[in-house]
């Protein structure tokens, strides 16, 4: 039976969990996820987990943070003056906002702290620093 390998277009169903069992994403009740193995569109540990699977095979893959979204980087947090925010914005802790870097590229940040004059934003991925567990079922190889 054929095994999934680099450059194969594959379809998988998956459920992603944290170590405490919290589900953070799933393809359940959606179309399967389609991607090309090794194309760099998936986190490295997910690619590695699907490689070698056969159609119909199911497995659980433990992915350390280094092969997922990397460690939480304190340099990706920024403190800004509240007066730099749009006047109509009322930030709340945990809120997701969009910012732009100097070249105009948009990126997501999460409001971490708010005080009288400052706001602390975190540009790390929400899953940075976390080990992940994926239950994967290979649906097809093309």
N, C-alpha and C positions, 0 to 999 in steps of 0.2 A: 504494500500500500504506500502511496506517495506521502512524503513528509514535507511540511512547510519549510521553505528555505529562503534565503536572501533573494530579493527581487520578485518573489511571488506576491500576487495580489490575493489577499486573504479576507475572509469575513469571519468575525467572531461575535459571540454573545459573551458578555462579561458582567461581573459585579465587582466593584472596587470597595474595599473595606479598610478601615483603620484597625490597628491592633486591638482596640477595645470592642470591635465588632460593628462600629458605626459604619453604615453604608454611605459613601460619598458620591457614588455614581453607579449607574447600571444601564444596560441596554434592554432590560426587561420591558416589554410592551412597546419596544421601538424596533426599527430595522437593525439588523446586525451592523456592527462597526466594520467598515471596509478600509483597508490600508495596504500599502506595499511594505513588506518586511525589509528592514534595513534602510529605508528611505529617509530616516531621521524625523519623521512626523510623529512618532510615538516615543514615550519615555524608553530609555535603553532596556530597562528590566522587563518591560512588557514585550518588546521585540524579542528579547532573549527567551522569554517564557513561551511564546508562540512558536518559535523556531523548533523544528523537529516534531511538532504535533501532527497527527493524522486527522482527516475529516471525521467528525463525530466524537473525537477524543475530548474529554473534559479533564481539567486539572486545576489545582490551586497553586499559585505562584506567590512566593514571599519576595517582595522587592525592597531592598534597603534604600534609605533616602538618597544615597549617593547614586543609585541607578534609577531614581525617580525624579524628583524636583530639586535635588541637592540639599545641602544644609541651609538652615535659616541664616541669612547673611545680615548682620546688624548694620552693615554699610548701606543696605537697601531701605533703611528707614530715614525719614527726613522730618525735621521740625520746621514748620513755617508759621509766620504771623497770621493770625486770623484775618487781619485786614487785607491779606492777599487773596482771600476767597471771594467769590461773587457775593454781593450783598444779600441776595435772596436764598443763599445756601445756609441751611441750619444743620451742620454736621452732627452725626450721632456715632458713638462707638460701635464699631463693626460694620459701618456703612461702607459700601464700595463706591469709589469715585474714579473718574478718568483724569489723568494729567497728561501733559505733553513735555517731552524732553526738548532741549534747545533746537534740535533739528526738526521739531514738529511732529515726531512720532508719538502716538497715544499709547499710554500704558495704564494698567489698573493699579489702584492703591486701596488699602483698607485703613479706615480711621481707627487708630489704636488708643489715643489719649487726647483729651481736650482739657485745657485750663483756661484761665481768664483771657490770655492774650495769644496763646500758641495752640497748635494742633500737631500731633505726631501721626505721620502716615507711614505705612509699611508697603513697600512695592514687591516684597517676596510673594511667590505663589502661595496660595492658602495651604498647600500640602508640603511646602518646603520644610525640611527637617523631620519629616514623618516617614516611617517605614509603612509600606502599603501591602495589602493582600488582595490578589485578584483571583476570582474563580472564572475560568475561561473555558469556553466550548468552541472548538473550531468548526465552523459551518461549511466553508468551502475554500478551495485553493484554485486560483486561475492563473 
